[in-house]
Amino acid sequence: MLWAYYYRLMSDLTRRGKGLFWALAVTVLLLAGVPSIVLVESARDYWRFLRGWDPAVLRPSTVRRLPHHDDAPEDFPDIRFVEFSLRAPGAKKVRLAANFNGFDPAALALDKGAKDDWKTVVPLPPGSYEYAFDVDGRWTLDPEAGAPVSRGGRDLSVRTVK
C-alpha cells in the first residue's frame, strides 16, 4: 500500500520535484538519525563505564584543614617538612619506602626535577626514621645519609628529624 502511494506521488512530480523530494527525505533522515547515533554512542560509553567501574582510579581525598574539636589536645606536635631527594640518572620511577608509610613504596612517589634529581617533601614530627628508595623496582640507599642500619635482613638509611 505504501509503495502504491509512493509510485503515484513520484509519477506526478516533475524531475525537479523528485530532486526536492529526495533532498527533503535525506534531510529528515539526517535530522532524525544523527542525534540518535550520538545518543546511542553516549549510552554505549556509559555502559562501558558501568561495566568497567574501578574505584581504584579515584584519587584519595586530602584534608586541607583540621576540624575544631573541644576535646582536641592543646599542643599539637611540631611538624617539620623534610625533603627526601635522590640523584638517579635514567630512572623512570623513584619511590620512597619508610617506616612512616609502612615501607610501602607505592605510597609515596618522588617527582622528577632537573638533571635526574628526584625529590619529595614529607611532613614529619621530630624523631628517627628508617627509609630507602625504590628506583625502578631496585632497593637503593640514600648516598647522602650516614651509615645504614640493618632491619629484617635489609639495609636502610636513617634520617633524624629534630
C-alpha positions in Angstrom: 0.0 0.0 0.0 2.8 2.4 0.8 4.5 1.5 -2.5 1.4 2.4 -4.4 1.2 5.8 -2.7 4.9 6.4 -3.4 4.6 5.4 -7.1 1.6 7.6 -7.6 3.3 10.5 -5.9 6.5 10.1 -7.9 4.8 9.8 -11.2 3.0 13.1 -10.7 6.1 15.0 -9.8 8.5 16.6 -12.3 12.2 15.9 -12.3 12.9 18.9 -10.2 10.1 18.0 -7.8 11.7 14.5 -7.4 15.0 16.0 -6.5 13.4 18.3 -3.9 11.5 15.3 -2.5 14.7 13.2 -2.1 16.6 16.2 -0.7 13.8 16.6 1.9 13.7 12.9 2.7 17.5 12.7 3.2 17.4 15.9 5.4 14.7 14.4 7.5 16.6 11.1 7.9 19.8 13.0 8.9 18.0 15.3 11.3 16.4 12.2 12.9 19.4 9.9 12.6 22.4 12.0 13.8 21.0 12.7 17.3 20.0 9.1 17.6 23.6 8.0 16.7 25.0 10.4 19.2 22.6 9.2 21.9 23.4 5.5 21.2 27.2 6.3 21.4 26.7 8.1 24.7 24.7 5.2 26.0 27.4 2.8 24.9 30.1 4.9 26.7 28.0 5.0 29.8 27.5 1.2 29.7 31.3 0.7 29.3 31.9 3.0 32.3 29.4 1.0 34.4 30.9 -2.4 33.4 34.5 -1.3 33.9 33.9 0.6 37.1 37.1 0.5 39.1 37.2 2.5 42.4 41.0 2.4 42.4 41.1 5.1 39.7 39.7 7.6 42.2 42.4 9.7 43.9 42.3 9.7 47.7 41.0 12.9 49.2 43.2 15.2 51.2 42.3 17.2 54.3 43.1 20.9 53.8 42.4 21.8 57.4 41.8 20.2 60.8 38.3 20.3 62.2 37.9 22.0 65.5 37.1 19.8 68.5 36.6 20.9 72.1 38.5 17.7 73.3 41.5 18.4 71.0 44.9 18.5 72.7 46.1 21.9 73.5 49.5 21.5 71.9 49.9 19.7 68.6 53.3 18.0 67.9 55.8 20.0 65.9 55.8 19.1 62.3 58.9 19.5 60.1 58.8 19.5 56.4 61.6 17.1 55.4 62.9 16.8 51.9 64.0 13.4 50.6 66.0 13.6 47.4 68.0 11.2 45.2 70.0 11.6 42.1 69.1 8.7 39.8 70.2 9.1 36.2 68.0 7.2 33.7 65.4 6.2 36.3 61.8 6.0 35.2 60.2 5.9 38.6 61.5 6.6 42.1 59.5 5.9 45.3 60.1 6.3 49.0 59.6 3.4 51.4 60.0 4.2 55.1 58.8 3.3 58.5 56.3 6.2 58.4 54.5 4.7 55.4 54.7 1.0 56.4 57.6 0.5 53.9 55.1 0.6 51.1 57.0 2.1 48.1 53.7 2.6 46.2 52.5 5.0 48.9 55.0 7.9 48.1 56.4 8.7 44.6 59.1 11.2 44.1 58.8 14.0 41.5 61.5 14.2 38.8 63.3 17.5 38.7 66.1 18.9 36.6 69.1 16.7 35.7 67.7 13.4 37.1 67.1 14.7 40.6 64.1 13.2 42.3 62.5 15.0 45.3 59.6 14.9 47.6 58.7 16.7 50.9 57.1 14.9 53.7 55.6 16.4 56.9 57.1 14.6 59.9 57.2 15.1 63.7 60.7 15.0 65.3 62.1 11.5 65.5 64.3 9.0 63.8 63.1 7.4 60.5 64.4 4.5 58.5 63.9 4.6 54.8 65.1 3.5 51.3 64.3 4.4 47.8 62.7 2.1 45.2 64.4 3.0 41.9 62.6 1.1 39.1 62.0 -1.8 41.4 65.5 -1.8 42.8 66.1 -1.1 46.6 68.5 1.8 46.8 70.0 3.5 49.9 70.4 7.3 50.2 74.0 8.2 49.5 73.6 11.4 51.5 72.6 9.6 54.6 75.1 8.3 57.2 75.8 4.6 57.9 72.9 2.3 57.1 71.2 0.1 59.7 70.1 -3.4 59.0 66.4 -4.3 59.8 65.0 -7.7 58.8 67.9 -8.5 56.6 67.6 -5.3 54.6 69.9 -2.3 54.8 68.1 1.1 55.4 69.2 4.7 55.5 68.4 6.7 58.7 67.1 10.3 58.9 66.8 12.1 62.2 64.3 15.0 62.3 64.9 17.5 65.1 
